[in-house]
Amino acid sequence: MKQVWKKSIGSMAAAVMFLGVNLQAEQAVTPAPVNVENKVAVTDVVKLIDIAGKQRMLSQRIAKDYLYAGEKVAVSKATKQLTASLKEMSDTHKVLVQSINDPEIKNLLAFVELSIEDFKMTANEPYNLDNAQLIIDLSESMLEGSQYVVDSLKDKVKVQESKIVGMAGKQRMLAQRIAKYYIAYQAGIKDKNTIDQMKAAVANFSEAHKTLMANSTNTPEINRKLHEIDRLWKIVYKFYLNIEKGGLPLIVFNTTDDITKKMNVITAMYVELSK
């Protein structure tokens, strides 16, 4: 997979400031500085890793929904999901801006804010292949920026919890990324990169899934949820890899959404383990 989210972190001298938020980023309190060495701070960082990680998923979902609606596939669901995702991305971004006081990350968040505005503008433009390519490009920039924030936060607390939450959260993104490239190919963006990105996303999901299944800190409930995904994944990943044949856009839409939803629950469970 093109490493648009490759780790790219410079040295950071400023401290990180966190606030209490729920995982849906719906409510926030006044930010208060904390010492990243203590357990409470570690928990706050892990929560923010989940929140920032969700932005990765939204970057892919927004592009996917724009393409699905434009291609007249699952139009009602895709349109509603697109509107909700754009709002969630804006709301979550505000939480991150209020929660983080690191100059380098804040500078990156300022760029992300511009990309969010471009997302909104493009999503409201009439659907055509040029706009479809533009929104895919924007989703790649958003993904890179969101991954930067996740990696920066993980770098602050080198604990296993942050790595697992980051990995589980990334699975949400990969599921949406698969659907994005599947519908992009069906829409006419049939270059080698589209096929390569799809195959790489499937391979990365499979590898991370095995790692999560083998994680020694999993609770019985986490293992049960992962096994639910495992049963589904063993069947549907073959559909995804058959991107050039196509013909299954609804199955791809629904199964990747199902996987994303399940991984969101699992990621929240990993966050709870960090407490």
C-alpha positions, 0 to 999 in steps of 0.5 A: 500500500502506498504509505501515505500515512507513513510515520513522519514525526519530528522532535517535539518539545512542547507538552501535550494537553488533554481534555475529558471527552467521550469516544464519539467526541460529542462533548468536551470540558476545558482542557487541563494540562497533565503529566504524561508520565502518570497513568491518568495521562496515559489513559487520556493519550490512548483515548485521543489516539482512538479519536484521532484514529477515527479521523483516518476512517472518516477520511476514507468513508467520506470519499467512498460515500461520495463515489457510491452515491455518485454511482447510484449504488446504495444512494440513500445510505451513502448520502446519509452517511456522507453527511454524518461523516462530514459533521463527525469529522468537523466535530472530532477535529475541534476536540483534537484542536482543543486537546492538543497543545503541541506546536508541531501537531497543531500546525498539522491540524491547521492543514487538516482543517483546510482539507476538511473544508475542501472535503465539504466543498467537493462533496457538494459538487456535482458528481463526475470523474474529475471530482471523484479523483479529487475527493480520493486525493483529498482523502489521501491527504487527510489520511496522512495527516490523521496518521501523523497525529496518531503516531505523534500521540503514540510517540508520547507514551510508549506503552502497549495499549497505545500500539494496540488501540492504534492498530485496532483503530486502523482496521476501521480505516482499512475496511473503508479504504477497501470499499473506496478503491472498489467503487473507484475502479467500478466508477472508471478509475481503472489504473494500476494504483487502484488495484494495488491499493486495494490489494495492499489494504486487504493484505494489511488488514489480514496481517493486523487481524492476525496480530490482534487475534494473538494479542495476549491482553485480549479479554474473552469478549474482545476475542469473541468479537474478533472471531466474528470478524474472522468468520466474515473476513475469510469469506469476503476478502476474496470478493475485494481482491476480485476488484477487476471483475466487479459486480458486487458493490452492495456486498462490498459496501455492507460488509466493509461497514459491518467490519468497521462497526465491529472494529469500532466496538473492539477499539473502544474495548482496548481503550477501556483496557488502558485504564 
